[in-house]
Amino acid sequence: MLIQFFITLLVVFALIRVSGKFRQREFSLVEFLSWFAFWLGAGVAVWSPDFLTKLANVLGIGRGADLVLYAGLVIVFYMLFRVFVRIEKIERQLTKIVRSDALKDVKKNIDSNSSNS
């Protein structure tokens, strides 16, 4: 089918990009393996939809498409959680930096006022 061809091209492109990011040290080994497994799984699902249906049935889900939908939702919510945690951490670090900088400015102003008197 035509859709299998296009999705296969997308999967191959994604695998090349993931490998490149790992070689450039933009991905850790865990990130690389996770993304590689994800895209490899997508490729398998496209070329063997019966496997997906059998796996869904083993897990107590009626159709392979439902399994993909449930797994996709879980992955999206997990990634959203990670982004939220990372943003909170960055906000705490930024607050710490701004607070430290403000205290330095106050000390500098106090020191310059003391020397002027």
Phi and psi in degrees as GROMACS dihedral restraints (atoms count N, CA, C in turn):
[ dihedral_restraints ]
;  ai    aj    ak    al  type     phi  dphi    fc
    3     4     5     6     1   -65.4    20    10
    4     5     6     7     1   -38.5    20    10
    6     7     8     9     1   -63.8    20    10
    7     8     9    10     1   -35.6    20    10
    9    10    11    12     1   -62.5    20    10
   10    11    12    13     1   -40.1    20    10
   12    13    14    15     1   -62.5    20    10
   13    14    15    16     1   -49.0    20    10
   15    16    17    18     1   -65.5    20    10
   16    17    18    19     1   -41.2    20    10
   18    19    20    21     1   -67.9    20    10
   19    20    21    22     1   -35.8    20    10
   21    22    23    24     1   -63.2    20    10
   22    23    24    25     1   -41.8    20    10
   24    25    26    27     1   -60.5    20    10
   25    26    27    28     1   -43.6    20    10
   27    28    29    30     1   -61.6    20    10
   28    29    30    31     1   -43.8    20    10
   30    31    32    33     1   -63.5    20    10
   31    32    33    34     1   -44.9    20    10
   33    34    35    36     1   -62.7    20    10
   34    35    36    37     1   -44.6    20    10
   36    37    38    39     1   -59.3    20    10
   37    38    39    40     1   -45.3    20    10
   39    40    41    42     1   -63.9    20    10
   40    41    42    43     1   -41.2    20    10
   42    43    44    45     1   -63.4    20    10
   43    44    45    46     1   -39.1    20    10
   45    46    47    48     1   -64.9    20    10
   46    47    48    49     1   -43.8    20    10
   48    49    50    51     1   -63.9    20    10
   49    50    51    52     1   -43.3    20    10
   51    52    53    54     1   -62.2    20    10
   52    53    54    55     1   -44.8    20    10
   54    55    56    57     1   -62.5    20    10
   55    56    57    58     1   -41.4    20    10
   57    58    59    60     1   -63.4    20    10
   58    59    60    61     1   -42.8    20    10
   60    61    62    63     1   -65.3    20    10
   61    62    63    64     1   -34.3    20    10
   63    64    65    66     1   -68.8    20    10
   64    65    66    67     1   -42.7    20    10
   66    67    68    69     1   -64.0    20    10
   67    68    69    70     1   -33.3    20    10
   69    70    71    72     1   -84.8    20    10
   70    71    72    73     1     5.9    20    10
   72    73    74    75     1    62.4    20    10
   73    74    75    76     1    29.7    20    10
   75    76    77    78     1   -88.0    20    10
   76    77    78    79     1   -19.1    20    10
   78    79    80    81     1  -117.8    20    10
   79    80    81    82     1   141.4    20    10
   81    82    83    84     1   -76.9    20    10
   82    83    84    85     1   171.7    20    10
   84    85    86    87     1   -61.5    20    10
   85    86    87    88     1   -40.6    20    10
   87    88    89    90     1   -64.8    20    10
   88    89    90    91     1   -44.7    20    10
   90    91    92    93     1   -62.6    20    10
   91    92    93    94     1   -43.6    20    10
   93    94    95    96     1   -59.4    20    10
   94    95    96    97     1   -50.3    20    10
   96    97    98    99     1   -63.9    20    10
   97    98    99   100     1   -37.8    20    10
   99   100   101   102     1   -63.8    20    10
  100   101   102   103     1   -50.4    20    10
  102   103   104   105     1   -67.4    20    10
  103   104   105   106     1   -38.3    20    10
  105   106   107   108     1   -63.4    20    10
  106   107   108   109     1   -44.8    20    10
  108   109   110   111     1   -63.6    20    10
  109   110   111   112     1   -40.0    20    10
  111   112   113   114     1   -59.8    20    10
  112   113   114   115     1   -51.4    20    10
  114   115   116   117     1   -70.0    20    10
  115   116   117   118     1   -34.3    20    10
  117   118   119   120     1   -64.6    20    10
  118   119   120   121     1   -41.9    20    10
  120   121   122   123     1   -61.9    20    10
  121   122   123   124     1   -38.7    20    10
  123   124   125   126     1   -62.9    20    10
  124   125   126   127     1   -41.3    20    10
  126   127   128   129     1   -63.9    20    10
  127   128   129   130     1   -42.4    20    10
  129   130   131   132     1   -64.1    20    10
  130   131   132   133     1   -42.1    20    10
  132   133   134   135     1   -62.3    20    10
  133   134   135   136     1   -35.5    20    10
  135   136   137   138     1   -70.2    20    10
  136   137   138   139     1   -40.5    20    10
  138   139   140   141     1   -90.5    20    10
  139   140   141   142     1   -14.3    20    10
  141   142   143   144     1  -138.5    20    10
  142   143   144   145     1    69.7    20    10
  144   145   146   147     1   -64.2    20    10
  145   146   147   148     1   -25.6    20    10
  147   148   149   150     1   -64.5    20    10
  148   149   150   151     1   -36.0    20    10
  150   151   152   153     1   -60.7    20    10
  151   152   153   154     1   -41.9    20    10
  153   154   155   156     1   -63.5    20    10
  154   155   156   157     1   -40.7    20    10
  156   157   158   159     1   -65.8    20    10
  157   158   159   160     1   -42.1    20    10
  159   160   161   162     1   -63.8    20    10
  160   161   162   163     1   -42.4    20    10
  162   163   164   165     1   -63.2    20    10
  163   164   165   166     1   -41.0    20    10
  165   166   167   168     1   -62.0    20    10
  166   167   168   169     1   -43.1    20    10
  168   169   170   171     1   -63.5    20    10
  169   170   171   172     1   -39.8    20    10
  171   172   173   174     1   -61.6    20    10
  172   173   174   175     1   -36.7    20    10
  174   175   176   177     1   -84.8    20    10
  175   176   177   178     1     1.0    20    10
  177   178   179   180     1    85.2    20    10
  178   179   180   181     1    20.1    20    10
  180   181   182   183     1  -110.3    20    10
  181   182   183   184     1   139.6    20    10
  183   184   185   186     1   -66.2    20    10
  184   185   186   187     1   -47.1    20    10
  186   187   188   189     1  -125.9    20    10
  187   188   189   190     1   155.5    20    10
  189   190   191   192     1   -64.5    20    10
  190   191   192   193     1   -35.4    20    10
  192   193   194   195     1   -63.6    20    10
  193   194   195   196     1   -37.5    20    10
  195   196   197   198     1   -65.5    20    10
  196   197   198   199     1   -39.6    20    10
  198   199   200   201     1   -60.1    20    10
  199   200   201   202     1   -44.0    20    10
  201   202   203   204     1   -63.0    20    10
  202   203   204   205     1   -42.6    20    10
  204   205   206   207     1   -62.9    20    10
  205   206   207   208     1   -47.4    20    10
  207   208   209   210     1   -63.4    20    10
  208   209   210   211     1   -45.9    20    10
  210   211   212   213     1   -63.5    20    10
  211   212   213   214     1   -40.2    20    10
  213   214   215   216     1   -62.1    20    10
  214   215   216   217     1   -42.0    20    10
  216   217   218   219     1   -63.7    20    10
  217   218   219   220     1   -42.7    20    10
  219   220   221   222     1   -62.3    20    10
  220   221   222   223     1   -44.1    20    10
  222   223   224   225     1   -64.2    20    10
  223   224   225   226     1   -43.5    20    10
  225   226   227   228     1   -63.4    20    10
  226   227   228   229     1   -44.3    20    10
  228   229   230   231     1   -65.8    20    10
  229   230   231   232     1   -37.1    20    10
  231   232   233   234     1   -65.0    20    10
  232   233   234   235     1   -44.2    20    10
  234   235   236   237     1   -65.6    20    10
  235   236   237   238     1   -38.5    20    10
  237   238   239   240     1   -62.0    20    10
  238   239   240   241     1   -41.5    20    10
  240   241   242   243     1   -60.6    20    10
  241   242   243   244     1   -46.1    20    10
  243   244   245   246     1   -62.4    20    10
  244   245   246   247     1   -40.4    20    10
  246   247   248   249     1   -63.9    20    10
  247   248   249   250     1   -43.8    20    10
  249   250   251   252     1   -59.6    20    10
  250   251   252   253     1   -45.9    20    10
  252   253   254   255     1   -62.3    20    10
  253   254   255   256     1   -42.7    20    10
  255   256   257   258     1   -65.0    20    10
  256   257   258   259     1   -41.5    20    10
  258   259   260   261     1   -63.2    20    10
  259   260   261   262     1   -42.8    20    10
  261   262   263   264     1   -60.4    20    10
  262   263   264   265     1   -42.0    20    10
  264   265   266   267     1   -64.0    20    10
  265   266   267   268     1   -43.5    20    10
  267   268   269   270     1   -64.0    20    10
  268   269   270   271     1   -40.7    20    10
  270   271   272   273     1   -62.7    20    10
  271   272   273   274     1   -41.3    20    10
  273   274   275   276     1   -63.8    20    10
  274   275   276   277     1   -43.1    20    10
  276   277   278   279     1   -63.8    20    10
  277   278   279   280     1   -41.5    20    10
  279   280   281   282     1   -64.5    20    10
  280   281   282   283     1   -42.0    20    10
  282   283   284   285     1   -60.8    20    10
  283   284   285   286     1   -42.5    20    10
  285   286   287   288     1   -62.7    20    10
  286   287   288   289     1   -43.4    20    10
  288   289   290   291     1   -65.7    20    10
  289   290   291   292     1   -46.2    20    10
  291   292   293   294     1   -63.5    20    10
  292   293   294   295     1   -42.2    20    10
  294   295   296   297     1   -61.8    20    10
  295   296   297   298     1   -45.5    20    10
  297   298   299   300     1   -62.2    20    10
  298   299   300   301     1   -43.6    20    10
  300   301   302   303     1   -64.3    20    10
  301   302   303   304     1   -41.1    20    10
  303   304   305   306     1   -64.3    20    10
  304   305   306   307     1   -40.7    20    10
  306   307   308   309     1   -65.4    20    10
  307   308   309   310     1   -36.5    20    10
  309   310   311   312     1   -64.0    20    10
  310   311   312   313     1   -42.9    20    10
  312   313   314   315     1   -62.2    20    10
  313   314   315   316     1   -42.4    20    10
  315   316   317   318     1   -63.0    20    10
  316   317   318   319     1   -45.1    20    10
  318   319   320   321     1   -63.1    20    10
  319   320   321   322     1   -41.9    20    10
  321   322   323   324     1   -62.4    20    10
  322   323   324   325     1   -42.6    20    10
  324   325   326   327     1   -65.4    20    10
  325   326   327   328     1   -39.9    20    10
  327   328   329   330     1   -65.1    20    10
  328   329   330   331     1   -44.2    20    10
  330   331   332   333     1   -63.4    20    10
  331   332   333   334     1   -42.1    20    10
  333   334   335   336     1   -70.9    20    10
  334   335   336   337     1   -32.4    20    10
  336   337   338   339     1   -71.0    20    10
  337   338   339   340     1   -35.0    20    10
  339   340   341   342     1   -68.6    20    10
  340   341   342   343     1   -38.1    20    10
  342   343   344   345     1   -75.2    20    10
  343   344   345   346     1   -25.8    20    10
  345   346   347   348     1   -77.7    20    10
  346   347   348   349     1   -21.3    20    10
